[in-house]
Amino acid sequence: MRGTLTATGILLVVLLGYAASCIVRPFRDCWLCDGKGHHRSKRKRKLSRPCGWCDRTGKRLRFGRRAWNKAREKYRAA
Ligand SMILES: [Zn+2]
C-alpha cells in the first residue's frame, strides 16, 4: 500500500514537472528540419526545401501543450 502511494506521488511530481515545462517552453525544435524551417530533400541532397511539418517556423507545439489547448477549447465550447 505504501509502495503504491509512493509510486503515485512520483508519477504526480513527474506529471507536474512536465506540465510546468510545457508552460515555460511550449515549443520544441521540429524533428524534421531541426528547428531551421527547411530541410534537405532525401533524393536531391543539394536542394533545400521548406519544411511542411512545422510550416517553416522550425518549431512544433509540444504534445502536452497541444493537449492543454484542446482541453481548453472543449471547455470553452461547453
Ligand atoms: Zn520543420
PDB file of the backbone (N, CA, C, O) and the ligand in Angstrom, with CONECT records:
HET     ZN  A 101       1
ATOM      1  N   MET A   1       0.839  -1.209   0.000  1.00  0.00           N
ATOM      2  CA  MET A   1       0.000   0.000   0.000  1.00  0.00           C
ATOM      3  C   MET A   1       0.873   1.257   0.000  1.00  0.00           C
ATOM      4  O   MET A   1       0.613   2.235  -0.702  1.00  0.00           O
ATOM      5  N   ARG A   2       1.914   1.180   0.820  1.00  0.00           N
ATOM      6  CA  ARG A   2       2.794   2.328   0.906  1.00  0.00           C
ATOM      7  C   ARG A   2       3.560   2.536  -0.409  1.00  0.00           C
ATOM      8  O   ARG A   2       3.799   3.661  -0.848  1.00  0.00           O
ATOM      9  N   GLY A   3       3.932   1.402  -1.014  1.00  0.00           N
ATOM     10  CA  GLY A   3       4.654   1.464  -2.296  1.00  0.00           C
ATOM     11  C   GLY A   3       3.799   2.095  -3.376  1.00  0.00           C
ATOM     12  O   GLY A   3       4.295   2.891  -4.174  1.00  0.00           O
ATOM     13  N   THR A   4       2.541   1.756  -3.412  1.00  0.00           N
ATOM     14  CA  THR A   4       1.619   2.315  -4.403  1.00  0.00           C
ATOM     15  C   THR A   4       1.502   3.822  -4.223  1.00  0.00           C
ATOM     16  O   THR A   4       1.461   4.581  -5.192  1.00  0.00           O
ATOM     17  N   LEU A   5       1.451   4.227  -2.987  1.00  0.00           N
ATOM     18  CA  LEU A   5       1.324   5.647  -2.675  1.00  0.00           C
ATOM     19  C   LEU A   5       2.556   6.410  -3.153  1.00  0.00           C
ATOM     20  O   LEU A   5       2.448   7.493  -3.727  1.00  0.00           O
ATOM     21  N   THR A   6       3.737   5.823  -2.906  1.00  0.00           N
ATOM     22  CA  THR A   6       4.985   6.456  -3.340  1.00  0.00           C
ATOM     23  C   THR A   6       5.031   6.554  -4.866  1.00  0.00           C
ATOM     24  O   THR A   6       5.420   7.580  -5.424  1.00  0.00           O
ATOM     25  N   ALA A   7       4.630   5.474  -5.525  1.00  0.00           N
ATOM     26  CA  ALA A   7       4.643   5.461  -6.991  1.00  0.00           C
ATOM     27  C   ALA A   7       3.703   6.534  -7.530  1.00  0.00           C
ATOM     28  O   ALA A   7       4.036   7.243  -8.480  1.00  0.00           O
ATOM     29  N   THR A   8       2.542   6.645  -6.926  1.00  0.00           N
ATOM     30  CA  THR A   8       1.569   7.661  -7.347  1.00  0.00           C
ATOM     31  C   THR A   8       2.148   9.058  -7.141  1.00  0.00           C
ATOM     32  O   THR A   8       1.969   9.945  -7.976  1.00  0.00           O
ATOM     33  N   GLY A   9       2.842   9.241  -6.021  1.00  0.00           N
ATOM     34  CA  GLY A   9       3.449  10.537  -5.720  1.00  0.00           C
ATOM     35  C   GLY A   9       4.499  10.901  -6.743  1.00  0.00           C
ATOM     36  O   GLY A   9       4.551  12.036  -7.217  1.00  0.00           O
ATOM     37  N   ILE A  10       5.346   9.925  -7.089  1.00  0.00           N
ATOM     38  CA  ILE A  10       6.405  10.171  -8.075  1.00  0.00           C
ATOM     39  C   ILE A  10       5.777  10.520  -9.425  1.00  0.00           C
ATOM     40  O   ILE A  10       6.215  11.447 -10.105  1.00  0.00           O
ATOM     41  N   LEU A  11       4.752   9.766  -9.796  1.00  0.00           N
ATOM     42  CA  LEU A  11       4.068   9.996 -11.067  1.00  0.00           C
ATOM     43  C   LEU A  11       3.484  11.408 -11.117  1.00  0.00           C
ATOM     44  O   LEU A  11       3.558  12.098 -12.133  1.00  0.00           O
ATOM     45  N   LEU A  12       2.913  11.807 -10.009  1.00  0.00           N
ATOM     46  CA  LEU A  12       2.300  13.129  -9.911  1.00  0.00           C
ATOM     47  C   LEU A  12       3.359  14.222 -10.086  1.00  0.00           C
ATOM     48  O   LEU A  12       3.150  15.207 -10.794  1.00  0.00           O
ATOM     49  N   VAL A  13       4.508  14.019  -9.415  1.00  0.00           N
ATOM     50  CA  VAL A  13       5.598  15.003  -9.499  1.00  0.00           C
ATOM     51  C   VAL A  13       6.100  15.098 -10.937  1.00  0.00           C
ATOM     52  O   VAL A  13       6.336  16.191 -11.454  1.00  0.00           O
ATOM     53  N   VAL A  14       6.258  13.935 -11.577  1.00  0.00           N
ATOM     54  CA  VAL A  14       6.741  13.922 -12.964  1.00  0.00           C
ATOM     55  C   VAL A  14       5.744  14.625 -13.873  1.00  0.00           C
ATOM     56  O   VAL A  14       6.130  15.418 -14.732  1.00  0.00           O
ATOM     57  N   LEU A  15       4.465  14.335 -13.683  1.00  0.00           N
ATOM     58  CA  LEU A  15       3.415  14.961 -14.497  1.00  0.00           C
ATOM     59  C   LEU A  15       3.397  16.471 -14.302  1.00  0.00           C
ATOM     60  O   LEU A  15       3.281  17.234 -15.261  1.00  0.00           O
ATOM     61  N   LEU A  16       3.514  16.887 -13.049  1.00  0.00           N
ATOM     62  CA  LEU A  16       3.520  18.319 -12.744  1.00  0.00           C
ATOM     63  C   LEU A  16       4.730  18.995 -13.372  1.00  0.00           C
ATOM     64  O   LEU A  16       4.635  20.102 -13.903  1.00  0.00           O
ATOM     65  N   GLY A  17       5.866  18.315 -13.304  1.00  0.00           N
ATOM     66  CA  GLY A  17       7.096  18.851 -13.891  1.00  0.00           C
ATOM     67  C   GLY A  17       6.944  18.997 -15.396  1.00  0.00           C
ATOM     68  O   GLY A  17       7.365  19.992 -15.986  1.00  0.00           O
ATOM     69  N   TYR A  18       6.332  17.982 -16.008  1.00  0.00           N
ATOM     70  CA  TYR A  18       6.120  18.027 -17.452  1.00  0.00           C
ATOM     71  C   TYR A  18       5.166  19.160 -17.819  1.00  0.00           C
ATOM     72  O   TYR A  18       5.395  19.890 -18.783  1.00  0.00           O
ATOM     73  N   ALA A  19       4.096  19.298 -17.041  1.00  0.00           N
ATOM     74  CA  ALA A  19       3.120  20.362 -17.287  1.00  0.00           C
ATOM     75  C   ALA A  19       3.794  21.724 -17.162  1.00  0.00           C
ATOM     76  O   ALA A  19       3.558  22.616 -17.977  1.00  0.00           O
ATOM     77  N   ALA A  20       4.632  21.881 -16.142  1.00  0.00           N
ATOM     78  CA  ALA A  20       5.328  23.149 -15.933  1.00  0.00           C
ATOM     79  C   ALA A  20       6.270  23.433 -17.097  1.00  0.00           C
ATOM     80  O   ALA A  20       6.359  24.568 -17.566  1.00  0.00           O
ATOM     81  N   SER A  21       6.972  22.404 -17.561  1.00  0.00           N
ATOM     82  CA  SER A  21       7.914  22.599 -18.659  1.00  0.00           C
ATOM     83  C   SER A  21       7.172  22.960 -19.940  1.00  0.00           C
ATOM     84  O   SER A  21       7.692  23.692 -20.782  1.00  0.00           O
ATOM     85  N   CYS A  22       5.953  22.441 -20.082  1.00  0.00           N
ATOM     86  CA  CYS A  22       5.145  22.771 -21.261  1.00  0.00           C
ATOM     87  C   CYS A  22       4.677  24.216 -21.212  1.00  0.00           C
ATOM     88  O   CYS A  22       4.491  24.849 -22.251  1.00  0.00           O
ATOM     89  N   ILE A  23       4.488  24.736 -20.008  1.00  0.00           N
ATOM     90  CA  ILE A  23       4.063  26.126 -19.861  1.00  0.00           C
ATOM     91  C   ILE A  23       5.252  27.053 -20.127  1.00  0.00           C
ATOM     92  O   ILE A  23       5.120  28.076 -20.799  1.00  0.00           O
ATOM     93  N   VAL A  24       6.416  26.674 -19.587  1.00  0.00           N
ATOM     94  CA  VAL A  24       7.613  27.502 -19.747  1.00  0.00           C
ATOM     95  C   VAL A  24       8.106  27.464 -21.190  1.00  0.00           C
ATOM     96  O   VAL A  24       8.419  28.494 -21.788  1.00  0.00           O
ATOM     97  N   ARG A  25       8.165  26.263 -21.726  1.00  0.00           N
ATOM     98  CA  ARG A  25       8.633  26.123 -23.109  1.00  0.00           C
ATOM     99  C   ARG A  25       7.628  25.326 -23.920  1.00  0.00           C
ATOM    100  O   ARG A  25       7.774  24.112 -24.063  1.00  0.00           O
ATOM    101  N   PRO A  26       6.604  25.995 -24.455  1.00  0.00           N
ATOM    102  CA  PRO A  26       5.560  25.268 -25.183  1.00  0.00           C
ATOM    103  C   PRO A  26       6.030  24.729 -26.535  1.00  0.00           C
ATOM    104  O   PRO A  26       5.399  23.836 -27.101  1.00  0.00           O
ATOM    105  N   PHE A  27       7.125  25.264 -27.046  1.00  0.00           N
ATOM    106  CA  PHE A  27       7.592  24.817 -28.349  1.00  0.00           C
ATOM    107  C   PHE A  27       8.889  24.042 -28.234  1.00  0.00           C
ATOM    108  O   PHE A  27       9.700  24.269 -27.336  1.00  0.00           O
ATOM    109  N   ARG A  28       9.059  23.131 -29.158  1.00  0.00           N
ATOM    110  CA  ARG A  28      10.338  22.448 -29.267  1.00  0.00           C
ATOM    111  C   ARG A  28      10.746  22.451 -30.733  1.00  0.00           C
ATOM    112  O   ARG A  28       9.924  22.681 -31.620  1.00  0.00           O
ATOM    113  N   ASP A  29      12.029  22.192 -30.974  1.00  0.00           N
ATOM    114  CA  ASP A  29      12.516  22.197 -32.344  1.00  0.00           C
ATOM    115  C   ASP A  29      11.845  21.097 -33.157  1.00  0.00           C
ATOM    116  O   ASP A  29      11.591  19.999 -32.662  1.00  0.00           O
ATOM    117  N   CYS A  30      11.574  21.412 -34.384  1.00  0.00           N
ATOM    118  CA  CYS A  30      10.962  20.435 -35.281  1.00  0.00           C
ATOM    119  C   CYS A  30      11.938  19.288 -35.514  1.00  0.00           C
ATOM    120  O   CYS A  30      13.128  19.511 -35.735  1.00  0.00           O
ATOM    121  N   TRP A  31      11.424  18.057 -35.464  1.00  0.00           N
ATOM    122  CA  TRP A  31      12.308  16.887 -35.603  1.00  0.00           C
ATOM    123  C   TRP A  31      12.772  16.705 -37.030  1.00  0.00           C
ATOM    124  O   TRP A  31      13.805  16.083 -37.274  1.00  0.00           O
ATOM    125  N   LEU A  32      12.016  17.244 -37.980  1.00  0.00           N
ATOM    126  CA  LEU A  32      12.364  17.018 -39.379  1.00  0.00           C
ATOM    127  C   LEU A  32      13.453  17.973 -39.850  1.00  0.00           C
ATOM    128  O   LEU A  32      14.397  17.552 -40.519  1.00  0.00           O
ATOM    129  N   CYS A  33      13.334  19.242 -39.512  1.00  0.00           N
ATOM    130  CA  CYS A  33      14.279  20.236 -40.019  1.00  0.00           C
ATOM    131  C   CYS A  33      15.223  20.719 -38.919  1.00  0.00           C
ATOM    132  O   CYS A  33      16.083  21.564 -39.171  1.00  0.00           O
ATOM    133  N   ASP A  34      15.074  20.198 -37.718  1.00  0.00           N
ATOM    134  CA  ASP A  34      15.980  20.539 -36.626  1.00  0.00           C
ATOM    135  C   ASP A  34      15.886  22.013 -36.242  1.00  0.00           C
ATOM    136  O   ASP A  34      16.877  22.609 -35.820  1.00  0.00           O
ATOM    137  N   GLY A  35      14.698  22.604 -36.387  1.00  0.00           N
ATOM    138  CA  GLY A  35      14.490  23.982 -35.964  1.00  0.00           C
ATOM    139  C   GLY A  35      14.935  25.007 -36.985  1.00  0.00           C
ATOM    140  O   GLY A  35      14.991  26.199 -36.682  1.00  0.00           O
ATOM    141  N   LYS A  36      15.259  24.555 -38.212  1.00  0.00           N
ATOM    142  CA  LYS A  36      15.753  25.501 -39.213  1.00  0.00           C
ATOM    143  C   LYS A  36      14.644  26.026 -40.116  1.00  0.00           C
ATOM    144  O   LYS A  36      14.793  27.078 -40.738  1.00  0.00           O
ATOM    145  N   GLY A  37      13.534  25.297 -40.191  1.00  0.00           N
ATOM    146  CA  GLY A  37      12.432  25.743 -41.029  1.00  0.00           C
ATOM    147  C   GLY A  37      12.525  25.190 -42.442  1.00  0.00           C
ATOM    148  O   GLY A  37      11.581  25.315 -43.223  1.00  0.00           O
ATOM    149  N   HIS A  38      13.640  24.589 -42.770  1.00  0.00           N
ATOM    150  CA  HIS A  38      13.778  23.953 -44.085  1.00  0.00           C
ATOM    151  C   HIS A  38      14.669  22.730 -43.937  1.00  0.00           C
ATOM    152  O   HIS A  38      15.486  22.644 -43.021  1.00  0.00           O
ATOM    153  N   HIS A  39      14.502  21.818 -44.824  1.00  0.00           N
ATOM    154  CA  HIS A  39      15.311  20.605 -44.731  1.00  0.00           C
ATOM    155  C   HIS A  39      15.740  20.163 -46.110  1.00  0.00           C
ATOM    156  O   HIS A  39      15.183  20.594 -47.120  1.00  0.00           O
ATOM    157  N   ARG A  40      16.722  19.309 -46.141  1.00  0.00           N
ATOM    158  CA  ARG A  40      17.235  18.850 -47.423  1.00  0.00           C
ATOM    159  C   ARG A  40      16.442  17.653 -47.910  1.00  0.00           C
ATOM    160  O   ARG A  40      16.112  16.737 -47.157  1.00  0.00           O
ATOM    161  N   SER A  41      16.162  17.699 -49.154  1.00  0.00           N
ATOM    162  CA  SER A  41      15.454  16.591 -49.770  1.00  0.00           C
ATOM    163  C   SER A  41      16.322  15.341 -49.717  1.00  0.00           C
ATOM    164  O   SER A  41      17.542  15.417 -49.861  1.00  0.00           O
ATOM    165  N   LYS A  42      15.700  14.213 -49.514  1.00  0.00           N
ATOM    166  CA  LYS A  42      16.479  12.986 -49.376  1.00  0.00           C
ATOM    167  C   LYS A  42      17.041  12.522 -50.718  1.00  0.00           C
ATOM    168  O   LYS A  42      18.111  11.916 -50.769  1.00  0.00           O
ATOM    169  N   ARG A  43      16.330  12.801 -51.787  1.00  0.00           N
ATOM    170  CA  ARG A  43      16.790  12.351 -53.097  1.00  0.00           C
ATOM    171  C   ARG A  43      17.801  13.335 -53.674  1.00  0.00           C
ATOM    172  O   ARG A  43      18.871  12.938 -54.136  1.00  0.00           O
ATOM    173  N   LYS A  44      17.454  14.631 -53.643  1.00  0.00           N
ATOM    174  CA  LYS A  44      18.380  15.642 -54.161  1.00  0.00           C
ATOM    175  C   LYS A  44      18.985  16.362 -52.964  1.00  0.00           C
ATOM    176  O   LYS A  44      18.369  17.266 -52.399  1.00  0.00           O
ATOM    177  N   ARG A  45      20.143  15.975 -52.595  1.00  0.00           N
ATOM    178  CA  ARG A  45      20.764  16.443 -51.356  1.00  0.00           C
ATOM    179  C   ARG A  45      21.055  17.938 -51.342  1.00  0.00           C
ATOM    180  O   ARG A  45      21.065  18.568 -50.284  1.00  0.00           O
ATOM    181  N   LYS A  46      21.286  18.488 -52.500  1.00  0.00           N
ATOM    182  CA  LYS A  46      21.662  19.908 -52.531  1.00  0.00           C
ATOM    183  C   LYS A  46      20.442  20.805 -52.361  1.00  0.00           C
ATOM    184  O   LYS A  46      20.544  21.952 -51.924  1.00  0.00           O
ATOM    185  N   LEU A  47      19.296  20.257 -52.715  1.00  0.00           N
ATOM    186  CA  LEU A  47      18.071  21.045 -52.687  1.00  0.00           C
ATOM    187  C   LEU A  47      17.571  21.219 -51.255  1.00  0.00           C
ATOM    188  O   LEU A  47      17.385  20.240 -50.531  1.00  0.00           O
ATOM    189  N   SER A  48      17.359  22.459 -50.856  1.00  0.00           N
ATOM    190  CA  SER A  48      16.801  22.743 -49.547  1.00  0.00           C
ATOM    191  C   SER A  48      15.333  23.096 -49.708  1.00  0.00           C
ATOM    192  O   SER A  48      14.978  24.018 -50.443  1.00  0.00           O
ATOM    193  N   ARG A  49      14.492  22.357 -49.017  1.00  0.00           N
ATOM    194  CA  ARG A  49      13.053  22.569 -49.180  1.00  0.00           C
ATOM    195  C   ARG A  49      12.455  23.131 -47.899  1.00  0.00           C
ATOM    196  O   ARG A  49      12.891  22.797 -46.797  1.00  0.00           O
ATOM    197  N   PRO A  50      11.445  23.994 -48.057  1.00  0.00           N
ATOM    198  CA  PRO A  50      10.749  24.480 -46.855  1.00  0.00           C
ATOM    199  C   PRO A  50      10.070  23.311 -46.150  1.00  0.00           C
ATOM    200  O   PRO A  50       9.506  22.426 -46.794  1.00  0.00           O
ATOM    201  N   CYS A  51      10.129  23.320 -44.845  1.00  0.00           N
ATOM    202  CA  CYS A  51       9.588  22.218 -44.060  1.00  0.00           C
ATOM    203  C   CYS A  51       8.074  22.359 -43.932  1.00  0.00           C
ATOM    204  O   CYS A  51       7.574  23.377 -43.455  1.00  0.00           O
ATOM    205  N   GLY A  52       7.358  21.336 -44.359  1.00  0.00           N
ATOM    206  CA  GLY A  52       5.904  21.368 -44.279  1.00  0.00           C
ATOM    207  C   GLY A  52       5.396  20.926 -42.921  1.00  0.00           C
ATOM    208  O   GLY A  52       4.271  21.236 -42.529  1.00  0.00           O
ATOM    209  N   TRP A  53       6.245  20.194 -42.206  1.00  0.00           N
ATOM    210  CA  TRP A  53       5.843  19.646 -40.911  1.00  0.00           C
ATOM    211  C   TRP A  53       5.619  20.758 -39.883  1.00  0.00           C
ATOM    212  O   TRP A  53       4.663  20.714 -39.109  1.00  0.00           O
ATOM    213  N   CYS A  54       6.504  21.749 -39.885  1.00  0.00           N
ATOM    214  CA  CYS A  54       6.394  22.829 -38.900  1.00  0.00           C
ATOM    215  C   CYS A  54       5.954  24.125 -39.567  1.00  0.00           C
ATOM    216  O   CYS A  54       5.925  25.176 -38.926  1.00  0.00           O
ATOM    217  N   ASP A  55       5.606  24.056 -40.878  1.00  0.00           N
ATOM    218  CA  ASP A  55       5.172  25.213 -41.625  1.00  0.00           C
ATOM    219  C   ASP A  55       6.259  26.290 -41.666  1.00  0.00           C
ATOM    220  O   ASP A  55       5.968  27.480 -41.543  1.00  0.00           O
ATOM    221  N   ARG A  56       7.483  25.873 -41.835  1.00  0.00           N
ATOM    222  CA  ARG A  56       8.673  26.729 -41.995  1.00  0.00           C
ATOM    223  C   ARG A  56       9.032  27.536 -40.749  1.00  0.00           C
ATOM    224  O   ARG A  56       9.898  28.409 -40.814  1.00  0.00           O
ATOM    225  N   THR A  57       8.403  27.268 -39.649  1.00  0.00           N
ATOM    226  CA  THR A  57       8.732  28.025 -38.437  1.00  0.00           C
ATOM    227  C   THR A  57       9.898  27.379 -37.690  1.00  0.00           C
ATOM    228  O   THR A  57      10.597  28.047 -36.927  1.00  0.00           O
ATOM    229  N   GLY A  58      10.103  26.086 -37.908  1.00  0.00           N
ATOM    230  CA  GLY A  58      11.172  25.382 -37.201  1.00  0.00           C
ATOM    231  C   GLY A  58      10.766  24.955 -35.802  1.00  0.00           C
ATOM    232  O   GLY A  58      11.535  24.296 -35.102  1.00  0.00           O
ATOM    233  N   LYS A  59       9.579  25.323 -35.398  1.00  0.00           N
ATOM    234  CA  LYS A  59       9.108  24.998 -34.044  1.00  0.00           C
ATOM    235  C   LYS A  59       7.824  24.176 -34.118  1.00  0.00           C
ATOM    236  O   LYS A  59       6.986  24.369 -34.999  1.00  0.00           O
ATOM    237  N   ARG A  60       7.702  23.279 -33.188  1.00  0.00           N
ATOM    238  CA  ARG A  60       6.490  22.471 -33.080  1.00  0.00           C
ATOM    239  C   ARG A  60       5.937  22.612 -31.671  1.00  0.00           C
ATOM    240  O   ARG A  60       6.675  22.629 -30.686  1.00  0.00           O
ATOM    241  N   LEU A  61       4.623  22.711 -31.607  1.00  0.00           N
ATOM    242  CA  LEU A  61       3.980  22.774 -30.301  1.00  0.00           C
ATOM    243  C   LEU A  61       4.134  21.410 -29.625  1.00  0.00           C
ATOM    244  O   LEU A  61       3.918  20.370 -30.249  1.00  0.00           O
ATOM    245  N   ARG A  62       4.505  21.427 -28.361  1.00  0.00           N
ATOM    246  CA  ARG A  62       4.721  20.167 -27.653  1.00  0.00           C
ATOM    247  C   ARG A  62       3.398  19.461 -27.392  1.00  0.00           C
ATOM    248  O   ARG A  62       2.334  20.078 -27.344  1.00  0.00           O
ATOM    249  N   PHE A  63       3.503  18.135 -27.224  1.00  0.00           N
ATOM    250  CA  PHE A  63       2.291  17.319 -27.077  1.00  0.00           C
ATOM    251  C   PHE A  63       1.449  17.781 -25.889  1.00  0.00           C
ATOM    252  O   PHE A  63       0.226  17.880 -25.989  1.00  0.00           O
ATOM    253  N   GLY A  64       2.102  18.059 -24.780  1.00  0.00           N
ATOM    254  CA  GLY A  64       1.389  18.456 -23.573  1.00  0.00           C
ATOM    255  C   GLY A  64       0.619  19.749 -23.781  1.00  0.00           C
ATOM    256  O   GLY A  64      -0.514  19.902 -23.325  1.00  0.00           O
ATOM    257  N   ARG A  65       1.257  20.669 -24.478  1.00  0.00           N
ATOM    258  CA  ARG A  65       0.637  21.963 -24.729  1.00  0.00           C
ATOM    259  C   ARG A  65      -0.540  21.824 -25.687  1.00  0.00           C
ATOM    260  O   ARG A  65      -1.569  22.482 -25.532  1.00  0.00           O
ATOM    261  N   ARG A  66      -0.367  20.955 -26.680  1.00  0.00           N
ATOM    262  CA  ARG A  66      -1.426  20.719 -27.648  1.00  0.00           C
ATOM    263  C   ARG A  66      -2.641  20.132 -26.944  1.00  0.00           C
ATOM    264  O   ARG A  66      -3.775  20.538 -27.197  1.00  0.00           O
ATOM    265  N   ALA A  67      -2.392  19.180 -26.064  1.00  0.00           N
ATOM    266  CA  ALA A  67      -3.480  18.550 -25.310  1.00  0.00           C
ATOM    267  C   ALA A  67      -4.171  19.592 -24.436  1.00  0.00           C
ATOM    268  O   ALA A  67      -5.396  19.596 -24.313  1.00  0.00           O
ATOM    269  N   TRP A  68      -3.387  20.464 -23.836  1.00  0.00           N
ATOM    270  CA  TRP A  68      -3.909  21.533 -22.978  1.00  0.00           C
ATOM    271  C   TRP A  68      -4.798  22.473 -23.786  1.00  0.00           C
ATOM    272  O   TRP A  68      -5.880  22.853 -23.339  1.00  0.00           O
ATOM    273  N   ASN A  69      -4.332  22.847 -24.985  1.00  0.00           N
ATOM    274  CA  ASN A  69      -5.113  23.736 -25.847  1.00  0.00           C
ATOM    275  C   ASN A  69      -6.429  23.090 -26.242  1.00  0.00           C
ATOM    276  O   ASN A  69      -7.474  23.741 -26.252  1.00  0.00           O
ATOM    277  N   LYS A  70      -6.372  21.787 -26.570  1.00  0.00           N
ATOM    278  CA  LYS A  70      -7.581  21.061 -26.965  1.00  0.00           C
ATOM    279  C   LYS A  70      -8.573  21.030 -25.815  1.00  0.00           C
ATOM    280  O   LYS A  70      -9.770  21.245 -26.001  1.00  0.00           O
ATOM    281  N   ALA A  71      -8.053  20.757 -24.619  1.00  0.00           N
ATOM    282  CA  ALA A  71      -8.910  20.669 -23.438  1.00  0.00           C
ATOM    283  C   ALA A  71      -9.588  22.012 -23.187  1.00  0.00           C
ATOM    284  O   ALA A  71     -10.769  22.076 -22.845  1.00  0.00           O
ATOM    285  N   ARG A  72      -8.821  23.076 -23.365  1.00  0.00           N
ATOM    286  CA  ARG A  72      -9.362  24.415 -23.141  1.00  0.00           C
ATOM    287  C   ARG A  72     -10.426  24.747 -24.181  1.00  0.00           C
ATOM    288  O   ARG A  72     -11.441  25.370 -23.867  1.00  0.00           O
ATOM    289  N   GLU A  73     -10.185  24.324 -25.424  1.00  0.00           N
ATOM    290  CA  GLU A  73     -11.158  24.526 -26.491  1.00  0.00           C
ATOM    291  C   GLU A  73     -12.480  23.858 -26.146  1.00  0.00           C
ATOM    292  O   GLU A  73     -13.548  24.450 -26.303  1.00  0.00           O
ATOM    293  N   LYS A  74     -12.397  22.621 -25.674  1.00  0.00           N
ATOM    294  CA  LYS A  74     -13.587  21.865 -25.311  1.00  0.00           C
ATOM    295  C   LYS A  74     -14.315  22.548 -24.167  1.00  0.00           C
ATOM    296  O   LYS A  74     -15.543  22.632 -24.149  1.00  0.00           O
ATOM    297  N   TYR A  75     -13.538  23.030 -23.221  1.00  0.00           N
ATOM    298  CA  TYR A  75     -14.118  23.686 -22.053  1.00  0.00           C
ATOM    299  C   TYR A  75     -14.862  24.947 -22.464  1.00  0.00           C
ATOM    300  O   TYR A  75     -15.930  25.255 -21.935  1.00  0.00           O
ATOM    301  N   ARG A  76     -14.285  25.669 -23.413  1.00  0.00           N
ATOM    302  CA  ARG A  76     -14.905  26.911 -23.881  1.00  0.00           C
ATOM    303  C   ARG A  76     -16.153  26.632 -24.691  1.00  0.00           C
ATOM    304  O   ARG A  76     -17.127  27.381 -24.627  1.00  0.00           O
ATOM    305  N   ALA A  77     -16.120  25.540 -25.462  1.00  0.00           N
ATOM    306  CA  ALA A  77     -17.258  25.189 -26.315  1.00  0.00           C
ATOM    307  C   ALA A  77     -18.462  24.795 -25.478  1.00  0.00           C
ATOM    308  O   ALA A  77     -19.604  25.045 -25.862  1.00  0.00           O
ATOM    309  N   ALA A  78     -18.206  24.183 -24.341  1.00  0.00           N
ATOM    310  CA  ALA A  78     -19.312  23.714 -23.495  1.00  0.00           C
ATOM    311  C   ALA A  78     -20.012  24.872 -22.784  1.00  0.00           C
ATOM    312  O   ALA A  78     -20.964  24.651 -22.034  1.00  0.00           O
TER     313      ALA A  78
HETATM  314 ZN    ZN A 101      10.349  21.573 -39.591  1.00  0.00          ZN2+
END
